[in-house]
Amino acid sequence: MRLTFLQKTLRGLIGVAALAFVWLLLWADYRADQADEQEPAFRAAFELTDHTGVVRTQKDYAGRWMLAFFGFANWSDVCSTTLAEVAAVMDGPAEDAAQVQPLFTTIDPKHDTPSALADFMPSFEAGIVGLTGTPDHFNRTADSFHIFIERVQEAAAPDGYTMGHSSQLFLFDPEDGYLKAWSYGTPGEEIRDDLRGRAA
């Protein structure tokens, strides 16, 4: 039986549609692969002295998730609240905590020496490492993490100034790649649940 022109046209359109569908599936797979291989916006990079006097870099924490926060020891509001939330994040099963390294980097290295941080950090427990360094080392770290810092004159503060700064908590993957940031005030339980979902 000879096919009519309409039948031939319909078969042709069905063939074209099938090819287009297959192409779309292949393109979706390609885009997914590209997304998986996409480089992070930036990577953690620092060379600073911890609160025990040991020089540390991001390589010391390779293979673990890093929670990084910037602040200074003599501010009892935002910094202490965030560090308390980080401690809540770490207050979980030991096997979960072992996969995460929380880091507190001072933005006021003039006052927050290793010995000053050694007095400050233990009050939060949870294995938080305090980091400080020379102004040059700190400035390079701040540039690497793309954080905002501002020195603010305040007569009642030590040496007549305080510091304004970015208050988010950064998350880096086990290969030092930036993943996300939580805003100030995010509950520790929410952060812990998010981490568990990523590390699973």
C-alpha positions as CSV (number, residue, x, y, z in Angstrom):
1,M,0.0,0.0,0.0
2,R,1.4,3.4,-1.0
3,L,1.7,5.9,1.8
4,T,-0.1,9.2,1.3
5,F,1.8,12.5,1.4
6,L,0.2,13.2,4.8
7,Q,1.4,9.9,6.2
8,K,4.9,10.4,5.0
9,T,4.9,13.9,6.5
10,L,3.7,12.6,9.9
11,R,6.3,9.9,9.9
12,G,9.0,12.5,9.1
13,L,7.8,14.8,11.9
14,I,7.8,11.9,14.4
15,G,11.4,11.0,13.4
16,V,12.5,14.6,13.8
17,A,10.8,14.9,17.2
18,A,12.5,11.6,18.3
19,L,15.9,12.9,17.3
20,A,15.2,16.3,19.0
21,F,14.2,14.4,22.2
22,V,17.4,12.3,22.2
23,W,19.5,15.5,21.6
24,L,17.8,17.2,24.5
25,L,18.6,14.3,26.8
26,L,22.2,14.3,25.7
27,W,22.4,18.1,26.2
28,A,20.9,17.8,29.7
29,D,23.5,15.2,30.6
30,Y,26.3,17.4,29.2
31,R,25.1,20.4,31.2
32,A,24.9,18.3,34.4
33,D,28.5,17.1,33.9
34,Q,29.6,20.7,33.3
35,A,27.9,21.8,36.5
36,D,29.6,19.0,38.4
37,E,33.0,20.0,37.1
38,Q,32.5,23.8,37.5
39,E,35.2,25.4,39.6
40,P,34.0,27.1,42.9
41,A,33.9,30.9,43.0
42,F,37.0,30.9,45.1
43,R,39.1,28.6,47.3
44,A,40.2,29.0,50.9
45,A,43.8,30.3,51.1
46,F,45.6,31.4,54.2
47,E,48.9,31.2,56.1
48,L,48.2,32.2,59.7
49,T,49.2,31.3,63.2
50,D,46.8,29.4,65.4
51,H,46.0,30.1,69.0
52,T,48.6,27.5,70.1
53,G,51.4,29.2,68.1
54,V,51.5,26.8,65.1
55,V,51.5,28.2,61.6
56,R,48.5,26.8,59.7
57,T,47.4,26.8,56.0
58,Q,44.3,25.4,54.4
59,K,46.3,22.3,53.6
60,D,46.3,21.3,57.3
61,Y,42.5,20.8,57.0
62,A,42.4,19.0,53.6
63,G,39.8,16.3,53.5
64,R,37.5,18.0,56.0
65,W,34.7,20.5,55.6
66,M,35.8,24.0,56.9
67,L,33.5,26.4,58.7
68,A,35.2,29.8,58.6
69,F,34.2,32.9,60.4
70,F,35.9,36.3,60.8
71,G,35.7,38.5,63.9
72,F,37.6,39.7,66.9
73,A,37.8,38.6,70.5
74,N,36.7,41.8,72.3
75,W,33.3,42.1,70.6
76,S,30.8,40.1,72.7
77,D,27.8,40.5,70.4
78,V,28.0,39.2,66.8
79,C,31.3,37.3,67.1
80,S,30.5,35.4,70.3
81,T,26.9,34.6,69.1
82,T,28.2,33.2,65.9
83,L,30.9,31.2,67.6
84,A,28.3,29.8,70.0
85,E,26.3,28.7,66.9
86,V,29.4,27.0,65.5
87,A,29.8,25.2,68.8
88,A,26.1,24.1,68.5
89,V,26.9,22.8,65.0
90,M,29.8,20.7,66.4
91,D,27.6,19.4,69.2
92,G,26.6,16.2,67.4
93,P,27.8,12.7,66.8
94,A,31.6,12.4,67.0
95,E,31.9,10.9,63.5
96,D,30.1,14.0,62.1
97,A,32.2,16.5,64.1
98,A,35.4,14.8,62.9
99,Q,34.5,15.7,59.3
100,V,34.3,19.5,60.1
101,Q,37.0,22.0,61.1
102,P,35.7,25.3,62.4
103,L,38.0,28.3,62.1
104,F,37.9,31.7,63.7
105,T,40.1,34.3,62.0
106,T,40.6,37.6,63.8
107,I,40.2,40.8,61.9
108,D,42.2,42.6,64.6
109,P,45.6,41.0,64.7
110,K,47.0,43.9,66.7
111,H,45.0,42.9,69.8
112,D,44.2,39.3,69.0
113,T,47.7,37.7,69.3
114,P,48.1,33.9,69.6
115,S,48.2,34.3,73.4
116,A,45.0,36.4,73.5
117,L,43.2,33.9,71.3
118,A,44.5,31.1,73.5
119,D,42.5,32.7,76.4
120,F,39.5,33.4,74.2
121,M,38.9,30.2,72.2
122,P,38.6,27.5,75.0
123,S,35.4,29.2,76.2
124,F,33.6,27.9,73.1
125,E,35.2,24.4,73.1
126,A,34.0,22.4,70.0
127,G,37.6,22.3,68.6
128,I,37.4,25.8,67.1
129,V,40.8,27.0,65.9
130,G,41.6,30.7,66.4
131,L,43.9,32.2,63.7
132,T,45.8,35.4,63.6
133,G,49.0,36.7,61.9
134,T,50.9,39.7,60.7
135,P,48.9,42.5,59.0
136,D,50.3,41.4,55.7
137,H,49.3,37.8,56.1
138,F,45.9,38.9,57.4
139,N,45.3,41.3,54.4
140,R,46.1,38.5,51.9
141,T,43.6,36.2,53.7
142,A,40.9,38.9,53.7
143,D,41.4,39.4,50.0
144,S,41.2,35.7,49.4
145,F,37.9,35.3,51.2
146,H,36.4,38.5,49.7
147,I,35.3,39.9,53.1
148,F,34.5,43.5,54.1
149,I,36.5,45.1,56.9
150,E,36.3,48.6,58.3
151,R,38.1,50.2,61.1
152,V,35.6,52.4,63.1
153,Q,36.7,55.1,65.6
154,E,35.1,54.6,69.0
155,A,36.5,56.4,72.0
156,A,35.3,53.8,74.5
157,A,37.0,50.9,72.7
158,P,40.6,49.7,73.3
159,D,43.0,52.0,71.5
160,G,40.0,54.1,70.4
161,Y,38.7,51.9,67.6
162,T,36.5,48.9,66.9
163,M,36.0,46.9,63.7
164,G,33.1,46.5,61.2
165,H,33.2,43.4,59.1
166,S,31.3,40.7,57.1
167,S,29.5,38.5,59.6
168,Q,28.6,35.5,57.5
169,L,29.8,31.9,58.2
170,F,31.6,30.4,55.2
171,L,31.5,26.7,54.2
172,F,34.3,25.1,52.2
173,D,34.3,21.6,50.8
174,P,37.1,19.0,51.6
175,E,39.1,20.4,48.6
176,D,39.0,24.0,49.9
177,G,36.3,25.1,47.4
178,Y,33.8,27.7,48.6
179,L,30.2,26.3,48.7
180,K,28.0,28.7,50.5
181,A,27.7,31.2,53.3
182,W,25.1,31.5,56.1
183,S,24.0,34.9,57.3
184,Y,24.4,36.0,60.9
185,G,21.7,34.5,63.1
186,T,21.3,31.3,61.2
187,P,20.5,28.6,63.9
188,G,23.2,26.0,64.5
189,E,20.8,23.2,64.1
190,E,19.9,24.4,60.5
191,I,23.6,24.6,59.6
192,R,24.2,21.2,61.1
193,D,21.4,19.7,59.0
194,D,22.7,21.3,55.9
195,L,26.1,20.0,56.5
196,R,24.8,16.5,57.1
197,G,23.0,16.5,53.8
198,R,26.1,17.5,51.9
199,A,28.4,15.1,53.7
200,A,26.1,12.1,53.3
